[in-house]
């Protein structure tokens, strides 16, 4: 489960940002995770308490925002949601497309109190 290592690194980055900016109280960390990212949201949520245990972030909340996987068809150029269409363009039924969104893993926001 690589999510634990990743979330530990996120926690370290947030602590550095807080230290550099004189932030003492963080309420929530907001992460954006792409629908077809290698990060599994449920595992991120499960690992978070262990990653922040005994740190400055121990009492913070974690909020996840899932970014839909969207593609643009290379033939008809229509954008579409990849997962519900199982990777087929709903307009022309090809599987030739370019990924637009859905693989992200972003520290979006640090909400302070």
JOPE-V20459 format. One record per residue. N is the residue number from 0. RES is the residue in one letter. PHI is phi in whole degrees, 0 to 359 (999 if undefined). NEAR is the number of other ideal C-beta (glycine too) atoms within 12 Angstrom. Layout:
BEGIN
[[N,RES,PHI,NEAR] [N,RES,PHI,NEAR]]
END
This chain:
BEGIN
[[0,X,999,17] [1,X,282,16] [2,X,300,28] [3,X,298,23] [4,X,300,17] [5,X,294,25] [6,X,290,37] [7,X,296,25] [8,X,294,20] [9,X,298,35] [10,X,300,34] [11,X,298,20] [12,X,297,21] [13,X,295,35] [14,X,298,26] [15,X,296,18] [16,X,299,21] [17,X,297,25] [18,X,297,16] [19,X,297,11] [20,X,251,13] [21,X,65,9] [22,X,274,21] [23,X,256,13] [24,X,234,15] [25,X,253,28] [26,X,270,20] [27,X,217,23] [28,X,249,37] [29,X,249,23] [30,X,246,38] [31,X,253,26] [32,X,233,35] [33,X,292,27] [34,X,302,28] [35,X,244,25] [36,X,291,28] [37,X,282,18] [38,X,272,32] [39,X,260,23] [40,X,309,26] [41,X,299,15] [42,X,290,22] [43,X,300,35] [44,X,298,23] [45,X,289,17] [46,X,279,28] [47,X,306,32] [48,X,303,21] [49,X,291,22] [50,X,292,32] [51,X,256,25] [52,X,302,17] [53,X,77,12] [54,X,247,24] [55,X,304,22] [56,X,264,35] [57,X,307,17] [58,X,261,18] [59,X,283,31] [60,X,260,21] [61,X,243,36] [62,X,239,22] [63,X,249,34] [64,X,243,24] [65,X,266,27] [66,X,262,27] [67,X,301,25] [68,X,278,27] [69,X,238,27] [70,X,228,35] [71,X,238,24] [72,X,298,26] [73,X,282,19] [74,X,263,18] [75,X,260,18] [76,X,67,17] [77,X,278,23] [78,X,281,23] [79,X,203,33] [80,X,279,25] [81,X,289,29] [82,X,296,20] [83,X,296,14] [84,X,268,23] [85,X,54,15] [86,X,84,22] [87,X,260,22] [88,X,298,26] [89,X,292,20] [90,X,276,18] [91,X,241,18] [92,X,66,17] [93,X,270,21] [94,X,250,18] [95,X,261,18] [96,X,211,30] [97,X,247,20] [98,X,290,26] [99,X,258,24] [100,X,215,26] [101,X,129,29] [102,X,248,21] [103,X,290,25] [104,X,213,28] [105,X,230,21] [106,X,280,29] [107,X,279,21] [108,X,203,20] [109,X,241,30] [110,X,264,20] [111,X,261,19] [112,X,261,13]]
END
